[in-house]
Amino acid sequence: MTNKKFVLNADDFGMSVDFNRAVLFGYEKGILKSASICANGSAFDAAVNEILPECTNLGLGVHLNIIEGKSLTRCDLLTNENGIFNNGYLALILKSKDKNFRQQVENEFRAQIEKVLKHTKIDHIDSHVHTHAIPELFKIVLKLAKEYNIPYIRTQHEHFYFDSRTSKYLNLKFPINIIKILLLNYFTYLNKKVLKETDIKTNDYLLGVGYTGMMDCGTIEAGLEALPDKDVIAEALIHPCKFSSNIKNHHVDEFLITQSKELENNIFKLGFEITNYKMLG
């Protein structure tokens, strides 16, 4: 008998009140069991003081963020003069070879982790726009995970899989997402080599890169169907939001994932248990 685990994780918890409410509603009324919180999010205080007390069994990760918003530390190689992060992904890759840059990243990551730990335990680490996947930055995250006894770090290996709906491919998002998969799969290959030398654990597969901006119940089901029938931990990342009139449609689709009883039943039929890193750890 296989031991297949599925983690549905809401990224960007703490970024806004609307994201916070989606996490609460997804947990109380749906199948959401895991979320990742941004320590520098504008609604961080509301997340830890108003939402977490209502979600006692929610698995919680820290969503490290060095690409958007304001830093918690002084890190001029990462921000402008006002402390606002101003590096794109390519710039972070190029700068990651610089020792001084890496030290500033470590200081900022450490501050974000410690801010979350003042309020609650952390069971996994991931990051905004997968910045921690950059190999030199992944080593920093691995060091901090060991130091703060955080058992899981997200990695980004994603199978190429296809949804039966052609609309998913007749747009500019899909070819860009394919490039993301290739890059992140390569980074994951390197990062898992480093992970093998430690006790820190990770997911086996990730769903959500190839269909960034297009995630819905169908893409998750297709992704799980494509995985090998063996013991695996598969994680799907979503950015659910519902409670505001100016939300992008794909955030609403991702919120509906958390509410779908049909998807929940199909996940069970595929042999997966819906869980989180808190329970796995």
N, C-alpha and C positions, 0 to 999 in steps of 0.2 A: 504493500500500500504506500502511495506517495504521501509526502508531507508538504503540501503546497500552501504558501502563505501569501496573502495579498494585503498590501498597505495602501490605502487611499489617503494621500496627504495634501492638505490645503496649505500651499505656500502663501506668503504675504500677510499672514496673521499679524495684526498690529499696525498695518500700513494705513488703514482708515477704519472709521466706525462701521462702514458698510461691509468691509471684509470681516470684521469682528462678528457682526450679526450673522453673516452667512456661516461662519464657523459654529456659532452657538446653535443655529437652526439645523445645520447639517448634523451636528452631534445629537441634539435632542430629538429630532424628527426624522433622521435619516441614517445613513450607513457610514458617516464620517467618524473615524476613530483617531485621527492623527492630524496635527497641524504644526507649522513652523513659524516662529514668531520673529519679527524684525525688531531688534533692540532700539534701532533709531527711527522706528515708524512713528508717525504723528499720533497714532492711537494706541501706542504701547501701554500707557498707563491704564487706559480703559480696558485693554485686553486682559491685563493681569489682575485688575481690581474688580472688574464687572463680569467678564466672560469666564475666566478660568475657575472661579469658585463654583460656577454652575456646571462645569465639565470635569468632574473629579477623576474620571478614568480616561480622559483624553491623553493620548501620547503627545509629547511636546518636544519639538526640535528647535534649535536656534537657526534662524535664517540669516546667515552672515551676509552683510551688505556693504560693499565698498564701491558701488557703482551708481547709487542713487540716494539723494537726500544729504543730510548733514552728518559729519563724523562725530564720534564721541571723544576722540583724542586729537591732538595736534599732529597732523600728518600732511605736510605741505606737498609731498610727492604724490599724494592721492587726491588732494582737494585744491580748490582755488583759495584766494585770500579770505573768503568768507566761510571756509570750512565745508564747502559743498563738493561732494565727489564729482570729479570731472574727467575720469579716464574711461574710455571705451574698452571693450574686451581685448582687441588687438593690442592696445597700449599696455594693458595689464600683462599680457603675455610677454611683450618685449621688455618691459621693466622688471619682470619677475627674476631676471638674472642678476639684478643689482642688489647687493647686500643691504644697503641703507633702505632701499625700498621695501625689501622683505621684512626688515625690522619694524618699519612703520605699519606694515600689514599685520604683523604679529601683535603689535601693541593695540591696534584697532580691533582685531578679532578677539583678543583677550578681554578688552573692555566690554565688548558686546556680549560675550559669554558670561562674564561676571555680573553684568546688569541683569540678565535673565535669571541667573542663579540666586540672586538676592530675593527672588519671588517664588521660584519653583524649581523642581528638578528638570534636567534635560536628558532625553533618551537618545537623541540623534542630532547630527549636524548636517546641514545642507547650506545652500547659498543662493542669493539673488542672481539670476542669470548664470548660474553654474560657475561662478568665478573660482570657487575652491577646487574645481576640477583641474585648473592649470597646475601642472605637476609640482612646480616649486612652491606654490601656495598650498597644495594638498599636503605637502610635508609639514608645513606649519600647522595646518588643521589637525593632522595626525598627532603631532606633538601635544597640542592643546587638549585633544580628546583623551589622551593618556593621562595628562596632568589633572584634568578635571573629572576623570572617571566617567566619560560619556561613551556608552558601549557601541554605538553605530555611527558610521559616516555614509552618506549617500554617494554611490558611484553611478555612472550614467551609461552603462552598456545597454543599448537598445537594439533589439532585433528589427531588421527591415520587415515590415508586415504591411498588408494592404487591406483597406476597407473596401467593401463592395460598391460604395457610392462614388461615382466618378466626379462628383462635385468637389470632393476633397482634393482633387489633383488639378483641376482647371483653374488655378490661381497662382499667384507669385509666391505664396507662403511655402508651398510644398518643396520646390527646388531649393529654397533657402534652408528649409528645415533638414533636407538631406545633407547639405554641407555641414550643418550643426551635428548631425548624427555621426558623420565620418570623423570629425574633429574630436568629439567627446568620446567616441568609442576608442580612438587612439589614446587619448588621455587616460581613459579607464584602464586600458591594457597596461600602461605604465604604472598607474597608481595602485592597481591590485598587486603588482609585484612587490611594492613597498608594504602594502597591507599584510601580506603573507608573513612578514617578519614580526608582526605584533599580535596582540589579542583583540584588537578592535575589529568589529564585524561590519559587514555591508550587505546591501541587497544584491541579488544576482542579476536582476534586470530592472530597467526603468522604462515606463511608458509615459510619453508626454513631450518628447523632443520632436519626433517626426511630425506630430500633429499639433505643434504649438499654435495657439490661436484658433484651433479647430477641434479641440477635445470635446467629446460627448460620450454618451453611453455606448454608442456603436464602436467608436475607436478603442475604447477600453476593452470591450468584449472581444473585438478582433485581435487586439494585442495579446490578451491572455490565451486565446485559442491558438495563437502561433507559437507559444512557448513550448519547449520540450516537456514531455510528461514525466517529470522527475521532481525530486525535492528541490524547491526553489522558493526564494523570497522575491516577489515582484512588487515594485512600488509604482504607483501612478501619481504624478504630480498634477494638481489642478489649482486654479486661482478663482474660487467660487465667490460670487457677489450677486446680490439680487435687489437690494433695498433702496436703490436710487435711480432716478429717471435718466441719468447721464451715463449709465454703465454700458460698456461695450457688450454686444450680443453674445460673444463667446464666453464672457464671464457668467452670464445667465445660464448658458448651456452647461457650463462646468458646475454651477450651483445645482442644476437639475440632476446631475450625476449623483449627488449626495442623497437625492430624494427618490430615486428610482427603485421600486420594489422588484420590477422586472429584471433590472440589472443585478440586483442582489441575488435573486433566484438563479440567474444564469451563471453568476460567479460560483455559486455553490455547486451547480450542475457540472461545471468545469473542474471541480475538485478542490477549489481554493477556500481556505478559511480567511475571512476578513478580520484583520488584527491590526496591531501597531507595534512599534519598536519597544514601547514600555512593557507590553506583555511578552514580547519575544526576548527582551533582555533579562 
